[in-house]
Amino acid sequence: MSRAGVIRALLFFGVLTALPFAVTAHWIVNLGVFTLIYAGLASAWNLVGGLAGYPSLGHAAFFGAGAYAEAIYFQHRDAGANGLMPFLVLPIVGAGVAVLGLAVGWIAMRTRSDVFAIVTITLLFVAQTLAFNLNSLTGGSQGIGMPPAPFDVDTYERPFYLVLVLLLAVSMGVTWAALHSGAGLSLQAVAADEERARGIGVHVTGVKLLAFAVSVGIAGMIGGVWAYYVSFIYPQFAVDPLITIGMVLMAYLGGRGTLWGPVLGAFVLVPAQQYLAYQYGATQLYLIAYAAVFLLIMLLLPRGILPSLSHLLRRRHAATGRSPDETTQDPADAASTEAGTVAEEMAR
């Protein structure tokens, strides 16, 4: 990673970490919690839907699996004197969901593209149906509860927020490693032309399953944090198609296949989603607005914000016939060049 990239990451996570200590308003920190949930989910989804080119629509099933695993384990246990036990078991939850992902992926990834999307969204509805009907395990439509977190009321959201910052860092770190490793190149080769990748010696099945397992494992851990945060979960919320739609939409908005794109998409869309739900939630009009956003993205920014910005700035430099490194630029062009350089670095 370049020095600029390291500085950018340190500033970003430094500001995120400082936010719950600097801001005391519960609604702001609560909004931050849900923004981080979706940023982590979108970044995790990006490993499969962005780098590998397999548009999974079933990630909410693994989010729900992590949530239910956490809730079932702690249904008859307490959260510990300091309330940290549900956080400490998250790696086990993630590993269990990743193993489940290997089994599912081994079957689902025998298909391609559109068929894969259909298979995974079918899996989502199967998982939701099981959550509704396995009453002895999940509580069915009556839901299942977790022990309340014994955190101070004034800073209740802070521990959840900080754990989600850590999970986002893990997800982005895995994505960065994939983008700068042989496995990442293999995934990109699979996305470009799977048969050709297989022909040149890429272990196609192995890298696809690895990406899928890691992706759903992170989603499962985030689901575990969400379950502890809301304390009582129901099938329609734990295994919700809108969760999948949200993470996919955010990855596309920011730029799938990039490091910062899905995170940018989450930080744009989650506050907008919360505002629309607050204003129009009673009439469900916010769902129409959400669909309209998706259509606008596909029409106007098919590559996402960061790749589109980088492409437009490159075209501008090509049209002016000047290299971005020329030192004779006027201040406006210099600012544009700097923005383009940052966009290109973030888009990688």
N, C-alpha and C positions, 0 to 999 in steps of 0.2 A: 504494500500500500504506500502511495506517495505521502510526503510530509503533509501536503494540503489535505489529503484524505484523512490522515490521522488526526489533524487539528479539527477538521470538520466533525469527525465522529466524537472526539472528546468534548467539543463544545455542545453538540447535540445532546449527548447523554448527560453531560454536566448540567445543562439547563433542565432537562427532564427530571433528573434526580433532585435538583434544588426546588422544583416547583411546589411540591406538597409542604415544604418547610417555609416557603415564602408566602404562600397563599393559604388562607384559613377558611375561605368560603367552601362549604361542603359540596355545593353543586358544581363548582369548578373542578375540584379534585375528583368527584364522581364522574364528571365528563371526561377527565383525563384517564380514569380507570377504563372506561369503555372504549376510548380512543386507542389506548394501548392494547386492549384485547383484540381489536380489529387490526391494528397495525401488525401485531404478532401473527395473527391468523393469515393476513394477506401476504406477509413475508414468507411464512411457512408454505402457503399454497403456491407461491411463486417458484419453489423448487421443482414442483411437478408441472404446474400449468404454464410457467414461464420458461424455465431452462430446458425442461424435457419436452415441452410442447404437448403435454397430455392434459386437456382441460377437465380436471376433476370437478364434478358437481356434487360429490358426496362427502366433502370434508366435515360438514356439520355432524355427520354420523360419528366421526371419531372425536370431535369436540364433545358430543354428548356422551360417548363412551368414557372419556376421561372424567366428565362431570359425575356420571353415575358410579364409576369406580371409586371416586373420592367419597361420594355420599354414602354408598353402601358400606365401605370400610369404617367410616366414622359414625354410622347410624347408632351404634351402641357403644361408642367410645367417646371420651372427651378430647378436646383439642390441646390438652396440656395446660400447665399453669400459665405459660406465657402465650398460648394460642398459636404456636409455631409448628406443631406437629403436622397439620395438613399441608404445610408448605414443604416440610422435610420429606414427605413421601411422594412428592411430585415426580422425582426422577423414576421411581418405581412405576408410577402411573404411566408416565411417558414411555417407558420401556415396554410395559404390557400392551399399550395401544400400538406401539411400533410393531410388535410381534403379530398382533391382529392385522395390522396393515400389510405385513408380508404375506399373510395367508390370503387376504382379499386381493392384494395387488398381483399375486401370482396368477390369479384367475382373470381379473379385470384387465390386466395389461396384455393379455393375448389379443385384445381388440385394439382398434386404432381410432383416433380423432373423435368424430361424432358418435360412433358406437360406444367408445369408452365413456363419453359424457353421459350417454343414456344409461349405461350399466351402473355408473357411480351414482346417478341421481335415483335410480331404482333402489340401490343399496340404502340410500338415505331414507326412503320411505319404508323400506323393510325394517330398518333400525327403529324408526319412529313407531311403527306398528308393534314391534316387540316391546318397546318401552311402555306402550299403552296396555299391553296384554300380559306381561310377566308380572302380575300383581305382587306375588310373594317376594320378588326380587327388587322391583323398581317402585312399587307402590301404585303402579298403574296411573289412572287419571287423577288419583288423590295425591300423587306426588310423594316425595321422600325428603326428609329434612336432615340437616347437619347440625352439630352442636354450635351454638352462637359463638362468635369469636370474642374473647374477653379483652378486647382492645379498648382503650380510652375513647369515650364518646367524642371528644373534641378532635381526635386524630384518627378516627376509626378507619378511614379509607387509606391511610398512609402505608401500612404494611402491604396491603394488596397492590397498591400502586407501585411500590418499589420492587416487589417480586415480578410484576409484569414488565417493568423496565428491564430487569435482568433477563427475562424470557425473550423480550424483543432483541436484546443484545445477542443472546444465543442464536436466535433465528437469523439475524443479519450477519452474525459471524460465520454461521454455516453457509449462508448464501455467498458471502465474500470468498470463503475458502473454495466453494464450488466454482466460482467464476475464475479463480486463479489456480486451478489444479487440473490434473489430467481427467479426473472424474467429471469436472465441469465441462471440459472440452468434449468429453464423450457424450454428455447430456445434450450439448448444443448440436453435436453431430446427429444425434438421434432425432432432435427436433427438426433439423434441416432435411434429412433423408435417412430414414431408419434402415432401409435395405442397403444403401451405400455404406452407412456406418458399420453395419454387420459385415459387409464385404471387405472392409479395410481392417478388420480385426477388433472392432470395439465390442466389449462384452455387454451387449445391448440389454439383455434380460437382467443382468446383475446391477448395472447402474440405474436402470429404471426402478427396480425393486428397492434399492438403497435410497434413492431420492424419495420414493413414495413412503417408505417406512419412517424416515427421518421427519418428513413433512407432517405426517399424521401423528407422530409421536409428540411433536411440539404442539400441534393443535390439541391433543389430549391433555397435555399439561396445562395449557391455557384454560381448557374446559374445567379442569380441577380447581383452578383459582377462582373461576367464575362461580362454581358451585358453592365454594366456601364463602364467597362474597355475598351471594344472594340468600344463602342459608337454606332455602327450600326450592326444589326444582321439580318441574313438570315436563312431561314428554314434549308438549307442543313448543316449549321454549328451549329445552336442552337439545332437541334434534329438530331444529327449525330451518326449513329451506332458505329463509331470509338471511340466515347466518352465512350460508354458502354464497348466496347472491351478493351479499355485502363484501365478502373477502375477494371474490372474483372481480366485482365492479371496481374495487379500490386498486387492485393490481393492474387492471386495464387502464384506469384513469391516470395513475402515476407513470406506468410503463412496465409491463411485465417483462421478465427476463433481465431486469436491472436491479441494482442493490437498493437504491433509495426510492424507486418508483412506487412500490406498494405502500411504503410508509407514508410518502407524500399523499397518496390517494386516500389513506385512512385519515390523515390529519386534515384533509379538506372535507371529506364526505361525512365523517361521524358527527362533527358539530352541526353540519347542515341537516343530517338525518334527524338529530335530536331536536333541532329547531322546527323542522317540518312536522315531526310527530307531536310536538307540543302544540303547534298551531292548528294542525288538521287531523290529529290522531283520532278524534271522536268520529269523524266521517270517513276515515281510511283514505282520504285524498292524498295523504303523504306517500302512499304506495304508488299512486299514479305519477306523482312528482319524481319519485325514485326511478320509476321506469323511464320517464322522460329524460332524466339525467343519463341513464345508460344508453339510450338511443342517440343523444347528442354526442356522447363520447365516441360511439362507434362511427358516427358520421363526420365529426369535426376533428377528432383526435384518435384515429384508429391505432396509432402507435403508442399513445399515452403522452402525458405532458412532457416528461424529460426527453424521450427520443424525438418527439415532434419539435420541441424547442431546439434541440441540437441540430436536427435536419434543416430547419428553417435558417438558422444562423450560418450553417455551412453553405447553404444556397446563396445567402446574401454575400458571403465572402467570395464565393465563386463568381457571382454576378459583377462585383466590383473589381475583380481581377487582382485582388490583393491577398497576400498571405496573412493569416491571423497573427503572425509573429512580427509583422512590420512595425517599426517604431515611429512611422510618420503619420499615424492615425490621429484624427482630431479626437477631443475628449469623448464625444458621443460614440464614435466608432470604438474607442478604447474600452469604454464601459460595456458596449455590446460584445466585444471580443472576450472580455473577462467573463461575462455572463455565459457566453457560449462555451468557454473552456470549462467552467464549473459544471454546466449542464452535461457536457460530454463526459466528464469524469464521473458524475453521478449516474449517468445513463449506463455506464459500464458495470 
